[in-house]
Amino acid sequence: MNKILSSSFLIIALAFSSLSAFAQTVIPCSTHEEYERMIKEDPQFVINQQNLEAFTQQFIAERKLNKTAKASVVIPIVFHIIHNYGSENIPDSRIFDQMEIINKDFQRLNADTNSTNPLFQSIAANPDVEFRLAKIDPSGNCTNGIVRVVSPLTVNANNNVKALSYWPNNKYFNIWVVSSISGAPAGSVILGRSQFPGGSNSTDGILLRSEVCGNTTAFSNFGRTLTHELGHSYNLRHIWGDATCGNDQVGDTPPHNGPNDGCPNNSTSNCFGSVSVDMDENYMDYTNGSCQNMFSVGQDDRMQAVIYGAVNGRNNMWTAANRLLTGTNDGYIAGLCAPKADFALQASVCTNAPVQTNNFSWGGSGSYKWVAPDGTPSIDTNRILNIQFANEGIFPIKLVVTNATGSDSITKFIRVINQTSSVSAPYTENFEIADFEQKGGVIESKDAKRWERTATVGFSNTNSFILRNASGNTSGAIDAFILPNLNLSNVNTGFLKYKRAYAQKSAANTDVLKVLYSFNCGQTFLPKQTRSGAALATAPNSSSSTWAPSGPTQWKKDSIGLSNLLRKSSALIKFEFEAGGGSNIYIDDIEIVITGVVGFSELLVDGTFNIFPNPVNDNAFINFSLIKPEAVNLTVFDLIGREIKVLENTNLSSGDHSYRISKNDLPEGMYLIKLMVGNESQVKKIVFTE
C-alpha cells in the first residue's frame, strides 16, 4: 500500500492543514476597518468627523424643535466598472437592477416592508432619497451614468482604482465596481467598502464587489450590500456599534451584542443587564439581504444631516442647479449618446477554431461592422462576431460602431497558432541573439514595463531576459513572455529547465513569478510553478534600481516536469511576473530536455495527475495521461478513508483520460482522490465549496 494511504492520521492532518486555504469567509463590509485606518492616518478626517457629529446633533435637535418637514431629494450617481474583460465587467442590466433596489430601499417602497417586525414598524423610516444615473458627464457630454475602464487593478482593488475614473464628488456620487477588494485575509472575500463623510474628496464613494452588484443571489446579497454601504457614506455605523453592545449613535435602534448573519427570527441581545429584541432586518446589520428591509427614524435623521450638510459638498449634489448640470432634473430627456466601440477578444486561438468575441460597445441603437481581412468571414455586420482563421500569425480585428450621432472604432489583434507546431524538442533559448519574437516568442505587457533582452547580464554569458521591476513598476502589473509553440508529440518524458535571478527590496515585497502551460493554443493557461517573495529571491535584498546578479552564485536553477504537455503537438509555456515592489528579475538558459523515465513516470506522463479547478464550486476535471495501457482505479475517499465513489476501475489504453466530478455528486467539504495505476498510487485533495 502507498505510504500516503497507509498513514491515515497523516492524511487527516495534511487535509485539515490545508482546509483554511480553501475555505471562503465572507466579510460583508470593511468600512469600519477603513474608518480606523483614516482615524490613525488623517488628522483632518478626525476634525471633520468631530465637526460633522456636532452639526448632526444640532441639525436633529433643530428639526425636531421646529418640526421641519423633510423634502424629497434626488442624488446623481455614477458607476465606474473597473474591469479586465472578466466577469466583473457586468452588463448595464445589473446596474439598472441595482438602481431599482437602492431607490426602493431609500424610499421604503421595497416589497418586503410587511416583513418588518411589528415592534419596529412605527420607527421604520422613509429617507425619501432617489438616486438617478447621471445623463450628462463632467465635460458636458452625453452619458448613461456607467463608465467602463480596463485595468488589472480591478483585482484587490483599493483607493488606487478611484483615480482611474473619478467624477467630482460634490456633483456625483461615485461607486466603483471591481473584481475584488483588498485587505481580505487569505480565504476571505470583502463585499463592500465605503468612506465615511469627512474623508478626502478624491476617494469619496464606495467600492463594490461586482458579484453583489444588482439583484444577485451571490453571498445571499440580493443587492443590499450597496444599500448598506450607502448608509455608511451617509454617516451610519453598524447597528452593533462595531463593539460588543457598542454605540451606533442612534437612539431608536436596540443595542446588539454583535452582528447577526443569515435570517434570524427575533434574535435577542443582553446588553447593560437588559434583554432586547435585535433589529435583524436593519440594513446596517450583517443579515442576508433578503431579510433586510428598514432604516430607523433615528438613522434617517443622521443621514439627513449629511444630505443637508456641507461635508464633502453633499448639500450641493441635490440642488436644482446640479441636477440640471448632471441631467438628473425632472423631465430631462437625454439625447442619443455617441457610440463607444469596445469588445473582448481572447489572446490566441488555434487555426480553424471559432473565435467568439464579446461586444461591449455602448451608444444606443446602432449598427456594427467587423473587419478582419485574414479571417472568415472577413466582414460581418452582426453584433456578435463568430470568426476563424486558417493560417498561423497575428491578425487584426476591427469593430466600427455607428449611430445617428456618429461612429467609433477599435482594433485588436489575435494570435492564431497552428495545432501542429514545427518547433520540436529539445529546445533551448539563451537569448544570445535578439530574435525571440522573430522565432515565434510573444511578449505580453499592458504598461511601459516589458520583458526585454539585455546584453550585459547572463548566467553563462552576457545575455538574458530582464524585467526592470525595480524602477517604478506598478504594483499588481502583470508582464509575461511565451515561448514559441512547441511540438512535443514524440516526447514521453521531459523537463523544462531555466535559471533565474531576483532580489527583493525588503521582506514585504510580494512579487510573484509563475510558469504556466497551455495545450489549447493559449486560450487558457494553467499554473505549473509559482514562486513569490523570499522563495523567489536568489540574492540578498537590494534597493538599487539597477540591481543585477553579481555572479553565478546569485542565480538559481529550476526544473519542472512537463505534465499534460508531453505527447502534445501544440504546447505553450508562459513565464508571468506580477509586480509586488521588489527589484529586477532575470531569466536565462531556458531548455526543454528529453529524459528517461523514472519511478511513477513509467506509468503516467510526467508522473502526476491534475484536478482543475480546485476548490470546486460547480464541476472539476481529473486529468491524466498513460504512457502505456494499464489497470486503473480512480476512487474518492472521505478524510477518514471511507470509500465514497469509484470513478474508474478498469484497464485503460495509453493516452489522455479525463473524468468530471460535480458538486451534485458530493456535498460541500474536503475529499481525497486516489489514482492507482498498476501497483502505484497517488493521492490529492479536492474541496467542494458552497
N, C-alpha and C positions, 0 to 999 in steps of 0.2 A: 504493500500500500504506500502511496505517496506520502512523504513526511508531513506535508501540509494537512492532509486529511487525518493522519494518524494521531495528531495532537489537537483534539477538539477545543481544549482550553485556549490554545494559541490562536485558533481560528476566531473564537468569540472575542478574544482580547483585541486582535487586529481589527475585527469588524467594528467593534464599538469605538476604537480609537479613531476610526475614520468617519463615524456617524455624524459628528458635529460639522465635518466639512461638507456633507451632503444636505443636512437639514436646512430648511429655509425659514428663518424667523422674520415675521413681518413687523416692521416698525411703522405704524400708520403715519407718524409725523415726527420730524426732528426740529420743529420750530423752537422748542424750549432750549435745546442744546445750542442752536444758533443765537438765541437771546442771551444765554450765559456767555457765549464767546464775545458777543458785541459789548456786553457789560464790562468784560475784562479788557477789551482792546480799544474801545472807542469812548473816551470820556465825554464827548459831545452827545453821544447817544444816551448816556446816563442822565445828563442835564435835560435833554429833550423829553425823555420819559418822565422825569420828575415834573417838568412843566406841564406835560400833557395830562398827568394824573391830577394835578391841581386844577387845571382847566376843566377836566372831566367832572370832578366833584362839583365845581361851581356851576357848570353847564346844567347838570342834572338837577341841582337844587333850584336854580332859577326857572327851569322849565316847569318843575312841579309847583313852584310858588306862583308863577304867572299862568299856569295851565296852558302853556303854549301848544298849539296844535302842530302835529308833525306833518310835514309836506312830503309828497312823493318825490323821489329823486331818480334821475337817470344817469348812469355812470358809463362812459365809453370804455370799452375793453378791447385788448388785442392779444391774440395768441401767437407766440413765436414758436414754431415747430422746429426744434434743433434736431437734425437727423443725419444719418449717414446711409440713406436709402434702405434702412431696415424697417422692421415692423413699427418702430417708433414714429415713422412718417405716416401718421394716422390720417384717414380721409377727412374731408370737410364735414361729412355727416356726423362724425364723432364729436366735433366741436359744436355743431348745432344741437346735438343731444345734450351736451354738457350745459350749453346756454339755457336750454329749457329747464334743466334740473335746478340750476342755481337761481333762476328767476322765480320758479315756483317756491323754492325754499325761502327766499328773501322777501316773498310776498304772501307767505303762508297759503299758497294755492296748491301745495302738494297733496296728492290724493290720499295720503296716509295720515292726515291730521286727526282723523277719528280714532287713530291708534294711540294718541297721547293719553297717558294715564289721567283719569278723572281728577286726581289730586292736583294736576298741573294745568288742566285745561284753562283755568281762569288767568294764568300768567303766561300762557303761550302767546308770543308776540308776533306781530306782522311788521317787520322792519320797513316795509314799503319801499324797497330799493329794487330798481330794474337795471340790469346790465344790458347794454346793447353793443354789438360788434361795430367797431368804427367803420365808416364808409369813406372817410377822407383821411389820408395818411399825413404825417407831419410836414410833408412837402407840398401838400395840397392836391395830391394825386388820388385817383380812384383806388379803393381797396375793399376787400371783403372782411377786413379785420383779422385775417390769418396770414402770417408771414412764414415762409419756409426757408431755412438756412441749412446748408450742408456743412457738417463739421463732425470730426471724430470726438469732439468734446462733449457730445451728447451722452457718452458713457462716463459714469462717475462725475456727473455734472455738478458744478458748484456755482458760485457767483461769477466764475470765469466765463460762463456762456452768455451772461447778460450783456456783455459788451458786443457780442456778435450781432445782436439785434435788439435795439432799445428805443422806445418812443418816450417822449417827455412824460414823466410820471405825474405831473400836475395837470395833464390833459387826458392821458390814457392810463387805465390800469393794466399793467404788464403781467402776462403769465407766460412762462417758458415751459414748454412740454419737451421732456427729454427721455432718453432710454433708461437711464438710472441716475440716482442721486448719490453723491459722495458721502462718506462718513459712516456707512453701514459696516458693522463688524462682519467678519467672514461668515458666509452662510446666511446673511440677512439682507433684506431689501427695505428701503425707505420709500414711502408712497408720496410724501409731500413735504415741502418746507416753505414757510413764509417768513418775511421780515416784518417785525413789529414796527408800527409807526414811530418815526423819530430817527430811523436809520438813514444811511446815505441815500440820496435821491437816485443815484446811478444804479443802485441794486434793489430799489423798492419794487416789490412784487412777489410772485410765487413761483417756485419750482414744482412741477407736477410730473410724476412718472407717467409715461404715455399709456401704460396698461390700464390706468384708473381714470383716464380722461374720457368722459362720456358715460353712457348707461351700460357699463360692462359688469360682468359678474366676477372679474378678476379680484382676488383678495376680498371678496364679499363687499365690494365698494359701492357699486350702483351710483356712481357719480358724486357721492357725498364727501369724498376727500377734498374736492375743491371748495365745497360749502364750508367745511371745517377750516381750511386754510384761509379762506376769506374772512372768517371770524377772527383769526389771529391778526390778519392785516388791518382789521378794524378794532384791534386792541383787546380782544378776548383771550383770557388764559384758558388752559384746560380746566374742565369743571372740577377736578380734584385739586387744583392749585399747584400741580407738579410737586406734591409732597403728601405724605400721609395726613389726611384731613387738612390739606392745605387751603389757602385763601385764594379764590379766583376773583376777588374784588367785586363780587356780585352778591347783593343781599338776598335775592329770592331763589337762588339755587342751593339745594341742600348740600351740606358737607359730604364728601365722599372719602372713604378710606383710601381709594386709589382708582385707577382706570378700570372700566368694565370692558369686556370683549364679548363677541358672539351676540346673541339676542337674549339677554337675561330677562326674567319676568319679575319685576318688582324686587330687585336685589336691594339689600339694606346695608347701611354703614353704621358703625358705632363710634361716633366722634364726640368728644367732650362729655362723655357719660350719658349720651342720649342716642337712641336708635332712631334712624330716619330712613325713609324710602329713597333710594337713589333715583335721579332723573336720567335713567338709562337712555331715554330717547333724545337727549340733548345732542345737538350737532358737535359740541365740544368734548364729548366723551369719545372712547375708542370702540364703541359698539359697532356692529355691522351697519353698513349704510342703509340696508333695507329696514332697519329697526330705528333709525333716527328720523325725527320729524319736527323738531322745535328748537327755537331760541326762546329764552325767557324775557320778560319785560325788562328786567334789570340788565341783561346782556344787550338788549336793544338800546337801552339808554346809553351804555358805554359806546356802542357802535355809532350812534347818532352824534356823540361828542366829537368823534373823529371825522365823520362826514361833514359836520358844520365847522370844524376847527381848521386852523391854518397849517397843521403839521403836514409836511410833505406836499403841500399845496392841494390837499384833498378837497377843501371847500371851493376850489376853482373848477374841479372836474365836472360838476353837475350844473354849472351856471349856463344860462341861455346862450351866452357868447361862446362858451367852449363847446356846447352841443352843436351849435351852428358850424363851428370850426372843424369838428370831427365827423359831421354828417349824421349825428345821432338825434337831431331835433325832430319833433313830431312832424310828420308829413313829408320828411325829406325822401325824395326818390332818387336813388343812386343811378347814375348813367352806366352804360356798358364800359367796363374797365378794359384797358388794353391787355391783350393776351400776354402770357408769360410762358414760354416753352420750356419744358423740363421733362426728362424721362430717366428711368433707371435702366442700366444695361449691365449685364454680367461682364466680368473682366475677360473671360475667354470661353471658348466653346469648341467642340470637336467639328471637324469637317462634316458637312452634310447632316448636321444635327440642328434641330429647330432652336432659334434664339427667340425667347419671349421677352418683350420689353414691357415695362410698366410706365404708362403715360401719366405724369404728374403735372401736366400743364394746367394753367388756370386762366380764366378770362371770359367766362360766359360761353354761350353757344358759339362755336367756331368750326372751322374746317382744318383738317390735318393733312399734311403731305410729308411722307417719309421718302428720303432719297438715299439709296445705297447702291452705287454703280456696280459694285462687285458681288452683290447678293442676289438672291431670288426670293421675292420679286425685287427689282431694282427701284421701283416706285410703287407706293401704296398710299391710299387715302383713308384707310380705316383708323379709328382712334388707337387701337392696339395693333402693333406690327408683329407678324409672325414671319420670320425670315430665316434663311440658311445660306451657308457659303460652301462652295465646292472646293475651294483652294485654300491652302495654308497661307497665313500672312496676317497683317494688321490692317483693318479696313474701317473706313468712316461710315457712320450712320447719322444722317441729318434729319431733324424734325423741324418743320415750319408750321406754325400755328397762326391762323388768320381769323379775324372777325371784323365787324363793321368799323372798328376804331383803328385798325392797323394789323401788323403782323410781327412775329418774333420767331427767332430760330436758334437752335443749339445743335452742335455737332459733337458726337462722342465716338470713341474708337473701340473696336473689339478685336481681340487676338483669336485667330482661328488656328487650331492645332490639328495636325494630321494624326489620325488614330494609329498609324504605324510609323514610328519615327525612324529616321535614317541614322541617328546617333546612337551607337551601341556601346556597351560596357566592354572592357574597362574604360573609365572616363577620368580625365584629370583637368583641373583648372588651377593654375598657379599665378595667373594674372601677369605673366611675363610680357604679353602682348595686349595692347589696348583694343581688343576686338570682342569683348564679352557680348555686347549686344549684336554685333555682326554675326556671331556664331549662334545666335538664337536665344541668348540670355535676355532677361527682361528686368528692368529696374522700375520699382513702384514707389512713388512718393507723392504726397499731397501738399508738400510745403517746399521751402527752399533747400532743406537738407535732403541729401540723397546719397546712396552708396556710390562710390566712385573709386577708380583705380589711383593708387599712389605709387610713385616710382622711387620713393625714398625709404620705405619701411616694409620689411617682409621677414618671414621666418628663415628660409634657406637662401633667400636672395633679397633684392631691394624692392620687391613689388608685392602688393596685396590689395585687398578691397578695404576701404575705410568708410565709416560713417562718422562725420565730425560732430559728435554729440556734445562735446564739452563746451562749445561756444554758442549757447543760446538756443538749443533745440527745444521746441515746445513740449512741455510735459504731456504725455499721452500720445504724442505724434508717433505714427507707425510708418516705418520705412523698410522696404523689403527688396530682395532680388531673387529671381527664379532661375534655376539652371536650365539649360536647353532641354527640350523634350527628349527623353531617353527611351531607348528600346531595350528592355530587359527581358524579352520573351524567352531567351535561351539561357537565362541565369537562374539557377536553383537556389544558390546561397550567396550572400554577399553583404557588404557593409558600406555605409557612407562614412568616410573619414575626413576630418578637416582640423585646422588649427585656428585658435582664437586668441586674441589679446585684448584685455579690457581692464580698466581701473575705475573704481568708484571715487567720487569726490569726498563722500562721507558715508557712514554706515546707514544713513537714512535714505540713500538713493534706491530707487525701485526699478531700474532699467531691466528689461526682460528680452532675452533672445530665444526665439522659438525656431525650431526646424519642423517644417510641415511637409506633407506629401499629398499628392492628388493622383488618382488614376482615372479621372473623368475629364481630362483636358482642362483642369483648373476651375471647373465650375464650383467645386468645394475642395477645401484643404483641411486635412485632419492633422492634429499635433503628433509629432514623433518624439520631440525632446524639448524641454523647457528649462532654462536656467535664468535666475534672476538674482539681483543684489550681490551679496557676498559669494554665493555659489557660482556666479558668472565671472567674478573677478579673477584675474591671473597675476595681478601685481598690487603693490601697496597703493593706498589712496593717494590721489594727486589732484590738486586744484588747478593745475595748468590747463589752459585752453588749447594747448598744442601737444598734450600728452601723447607719447608714443612708447612702445616697449623698448627697453634699453638693450635687450639681448634675448637669446633663446630661452633663458630661464623664466622670462615673463610671457611666454606663450604656453598654452596647454593644448593637448591633443584630445580630440573626441572621436569616438567610434560608435556608430548607430546601426543596428540591424535594419534591414530593408523590408520589414514585414509589409505584406499586401502590395508591394511593388514588383516583387520578383515574378517573372513569367508574364509581365505586362508589356505590351508593345508600345504603350504610351505612358510615361511616368514623369511627373513633375515634382521637383524638390524646391521648397522655398525657405529662405533664411529671412526671418522677420524680426525686426528690432522695435520695441516700444520704449520711448524715451521716458526716463524717470529721474533725471537730474545728474546723472553720472558723467564720466569722461568719455573719450573716444573709444571706438571698438574697431578691431581689425579682424578680417577673416583671410586665411591663406591656405594653400595646398589642399584644395578640395579633391577628393578621389572617390570613385565608385570602384570598389575592389571585389573581385570574384574570389570566393574562398571555398574550401572543402566543407563538408557537413560535419557538425559536431553535436553530440548529445541529442536533445529533443528535436534539433533541426533536421535530423534524419527522417522525421515523420511530418513535421509541419514546416511550411515555408517560413524561414526566419525564426522558427521555434516558438511561436506565440499565437494567440487568438485575440480578437478585439471585440469590445462591446461599445456600441455607439448609438445614440447618446447615452451618457451615464453621469448624473442621475437621469431618470426617465419620468416624463410626465404624460407620455402617450404610448409610443412604440419604440422599441430598441431592436437593433440588429446585431446578431452574434455572427462574426465572420472569421473564417479560417481557410487555409489552402493546404491541401495534402500534396506532398511530394510524390507519393505513390499510393496505390489502393491500400486501405487499412480498415480494420474494425474500429468503429467509432461509437462512443457513448457520450451523450451530452445531457446532463441532468441538473435540475435546480434543487438546492437544499435550503432549509432554513438555517438559522445561526447555531442551532444545537445539533445539526447534522441529519435532520429528518428529511427524507426524500419528498419533494413537493410535486415535481413534474419532470417527466422524461421527454426531452425534445427530439432525441435521436438515439437509436440503438440498432445499428446495422453495419454492414460493410459498405464503404463508400469508395467511389473512384477517385483518382488523382484530380487535382484542380481546385477551384474555388467552391466553397459551400457557405450558404448564408441561411440564418434562421431568425424569424421575427418573434418577439415576445412582447405582449401588450399589457397595459395596466389592467385590462379586463381579465387577464389570466391570473394576476397576483394582486393581493391587496397592498396598500401602502406599507413600505418597510424595506429592510435590507435583506438580501439573499445572497447565496453563493452559487456560482455557475461552475460546474466541474466538467472539463473536457478530457475524456480519456481516449487516447489513440494508441491502439495496440496495448502495450503494458505500461505506457507512460501517461501521466495526467498533469493537468494544471488547473488551478482554482482562481477565480476572480470574483470580486464583489460587484453586485448590482443593486441600485437603490431606486425604488419607485416612490415618487413624490405625489402629493395630492393634486 
